[in-house]
Structures are given as structure tokens and as C-alpha cells.
Amino acid sequence: MRFLHFNFVVLFFVFNLCYSNDFNSLFFADYSITVTASNSSDYTLSGKDANGDVSGNDPNLTFNVGDQVTFSVNSPGHPFYLKTVAGTGTGNLVSGVTNNGASNGNVVWTPQSAGTYYYQCSLHSGMVGTITIKNISQSTFTNAGGDNLWSNSANWSAGIPNVDTAKVTVDADLIVDSNKTVGQIKTNNASSAASVTITATNNSVLTITGSGVTQPIQNNKSGGSLVFNLPVVFDSSDNATETLRFNSGADQSITFSSSLTLNDPLTVSGVNKNHDLNLDGSLLGSGNLILGAKTQANFGASYNGSSYAGTLTTAGGGGNTNNQVTIISNVSDDGTFLKSGGLLNVTKDGAKITVNGANTLKGNIAVGDYNPTLTINKNQSAVGTITMGSGTLSLSLATAVTSVAFADNSSADWSTGSLVITDAADNEVSFGTDANGLTESQLAKISLNGSTPLINSSGQLYISNISQSTFTNAGGDNLWSNS
């Protein structure tokens, strides 16, 4: 008997879980409204809509796009229709409604578009009410439902965002369980967790458009980290300059650990001090990544820039201030920090670039009229060209480095600029594969450990160490020029 009683309790519990509106509402914004009719003048409704309790004769209703609405109809002789235009008859029906026109049963509708709709008796013009369907354009992910899912309406302060221009605040770890497009995504300094991670299921992609805003990605949490561990696409719908922004004074970070696709330019900047932009997946697209003031860009071991068609631009700086841009490449040996043909473009003073992985710097460097520093800590076999205006590129090699090989630069524009190389031994830095890898004018603009170098038949730079010699006439022609 106890065993049977236990099974009855379990079955009752399971039955209630399966059919309870409360349980379903953890995953959908479900509303249920009973519909009766005591005469041919009005429907009588009772239940809840997005604004709260509903009761009385022909009340107006409000729901959001994506809500599931069930009208439990018991109105014999009064078919209950959902329509786009008020009026009797069976025309102008709302599409996608289950059991539309029932007088006894459930009429179920999940609205897909904002607008004004109507419930209407097909036989009596006075039995009519207005249904307003709204978009949710701003909401905060609180994870109040506890499962971290985007699709759970209980996790959102104002319901699940349902427009591509939505402004989303993320206070807790979030799982994107289908492809989503928003205008803005950000954390909140007051309410968000110190670390917020956004992941995905079902190979879902998060697209951010910047629609209606100038800072489509924000970390506003003081000392907080915002991690995108899913594919992110930045695809701006506006012509304004769009910014990934660190908006607090303490150490902040934003990390892209899966992939970031830039279909349009994106500027990175912060306030008060340098903040960390961490890229540890693939960078894709052709939009420029513009590193603005107070940015430290960290390219991780798993970073892959081999398919990136845009330009890495350092646009912050200004002398010895914390406006400077710092780039640190920890890309694994033989990976791609800057691909062949790619460009690292310096557009302001103060840029500091460090390359820690072997054979990862393969692209070109444009200095312009500015004075960046480039530190190489492992051998590089295929660096591209240097172009300069009046600026100076300071190149420093770690002790372990024995080879930094640039492409033939003889056709590159060095204008009035200069290349200052320190901590490099003879024959460690090369341009091309022969003595024609640099012009005489370019050689004159290079300082190698404080001296003007020569270039040998393999394109390597060296300093002549012949400071004294004895003339022996071993060649037999008595000529000074015969070595």
C-alpha cells in the first residue's frame, strides 16, 4: 500500500510538472485567458496579460512578440476569432493561430510581429476587443530562472528581447541557445557579476549591430570581465563610429575566445587606465580593428589571424601617458598574429608592440609620422615590409633571437623616417635575400646598435669591424682597393 501511495504521489507530481503553466513559464512567456459569453453584446475574459490581471467585458489585451497566448474558449454560438481588422465574418484572420474561430476549445497564438490585432465574434460586431503586441527592445538578463538560457523569459527583467535593435544588459552568465541579433550588449556596474561569460549551444551565433548606439559592446563593471565564448559577428547598421568600450576605472577586460567577425570597423577604447582586450580565437572579416586610447590588446596562444582581411590600427597614444596602445602577441609558434599581406598601421605615438611567438609576424608595418616600439622575443622568418613617413620604428631583439627576416624593402617608402635596431648581433636582421634588399638611402636611415650598418650578399645587416689593418701587398698589384 505504501508503495502504491508513493507511486501515486510521484505520478501526480510528474503530471503537474508536465502540464503546469507555472513550469512552462520557466521556458516561455505563457498567458492563459478564459473566454465566455452570456449574451451577444460582449465576451467576458479572465486571466493575465503582460500588464497583469485581466477581467471583464471585452477588455483590451497586451502581449509581447514571442509570447504564447492560450484563449480557453467556452462561448457556444459565438465563434472566437483573432483578426487583423475588426469586424464580423471570417476574413482578415491572424496567421499562425491554432483553432482560430473556436467556440469551445483552446485558441493558441504566438505573435511574431508587433502591431494591433483584435479578438472578434464572427457573428456579432459588438463582441470585440483590441490586442496590442509589443516588441521588447530593452531588457536585463538576470538569470532569475536559474538555467542561464536566453530562451527562458524568467531570466529577463522585461522579457526576452525580440527585436534586432535590442539593448541587452547581462548581469549573469548567459547561454545563447539560438542565433541572436541585438543592437547593444553590456554589463552594469551596479548589478552585474564581476565575471560574466556568454556561451552558446546549437552552434549559435551572436550578432551585434550597434543600431541606435555608438558603443555596441560595453564593460561597465568596475574591475569586471566580460567573456564571449561563442562566435560573435559585428555588423554595424549605422554610419557612426562604433566603439567597444571599457567604461570604468578599475582593471577591466573583454575577451573573445571563439571567433570575432568584423564586417565593419570597430574602435576599442577605455577610461582612466589601460584595459585588456583579449583575442584568443579567430579574427575574421574585413572591418578594421582600431585600438584606441587606454587599450592593451592581448593576442592569445590560440589566436588565428590568417583569414582576417582588415587592418590592425593603433589609434591611441600621445607620448608617455596611459593613452598609449599596447599590443602583446602570445600567438603560438608558427601561428599567425599578422598574416602575409596584412597590415599593422600606427596612427599615433606611443604604440608598444611585443611579439612572443616564433614566425607569427608575417605582415607589413606602417609607421607614418609616429614612433612605435617593436620588441621581438623569438625568431621571425617572414616579416613583410616597413613603410614610414617621418616616424621612427624602434626594433629591439631579445637575446635568444638569432634571425628576424624582413621581405625585400627596396621598393618600400621610407620617406624621412628611420629604423633604430638595438640588441641585435651582426647578420641577425635581414631584408630580402641579397644585397639589393635595401637601397643605399634606406641603409643610411638604419641604426644598428648605434652604427650605420652594411648589407651582405644574403641581405643581412652587419657592422664593419675593420678599424685598422696592415697593407701587405699579398695580392701583388699594390692597390688599396684589393682586399
Secondary structure as UniProt FT lines:
FT   HELIX           2..19
FT   HELIX           21..24
FT   TURN            25..27
FT   STRAND          30..36
FT   STRAND          44..49
FT   TURN            50..51
FT   STRAND          52..57
FT   STRAND          61..64
FT   TURN            65..66
FT   STRAND          68..74
FT   TURN            76..77
FT   STRAND          80..83
FT   TURN            95..96
FT   TURN            99..101
FT   STRAND          104..109
FT   STRAND          115..121
FT   TURN            125..126
FT   STRAND          128..134
FT   STRAND          138..141
FT   TURN            144..145
FT   TURN            150..151
FT   HELIX           153..155
FT   TURN            164..165
FT   STRAND          167..170
FT   STRAND          174..176
FT   STRAND          180..182
FT   STRAND          184..186
FT   TURN            189..191
FT   STRAND          195..200
FT   TURN            202..203
FT   STRAND          206..208
FT   TURN            211..212
FT   STRAND          217..219
FT   TURN            222..223
FT   STRAND          225..228
FT   STRAND          231..234
FT   STRAND          243..246
FT   STRAND          253..256
FT   STRAND          259..262
FT   STRAND          266..270
FT   STRAND          275..279
FT   STRAND          282..285
FT   STRAND          289..291
FT   TURN            293..294
FT   STRAND          295..299
FT   TURN            301..302
FT   TURN            306..307
FT   STRAND          311..314
FT   TURN            322..323
FT   STRAND          325..329
FT   TURN            333..334
FT   TURN            340..341
FT   STRAND          343..346
FT   TURN            349..350
FT   STRAND          352..355
FT   TURN            358..359
FT   STRAND          364..368
FT   STRAND          373..376
FT   STRAND          380..383
FT   STRAND          386..388
FT   STRAND          392..397
FT   TURN            399..400
FT   STRAND          404..406
FT   TURN            410..411
FT   TURN            415..416
FT   STRAND          418..422
FT   TURN            426..427
FT   STRAND          429..431
FT   HELIX           435..437
FT   HELIX           440..444
FT   STRAND          446..448
FT   TURN            449..450
FT   STRAND          454..455
FT   TURN            457..458
FT   STRAND          460..462
FT   TURN            474..475
FT   TURN            480..481
//
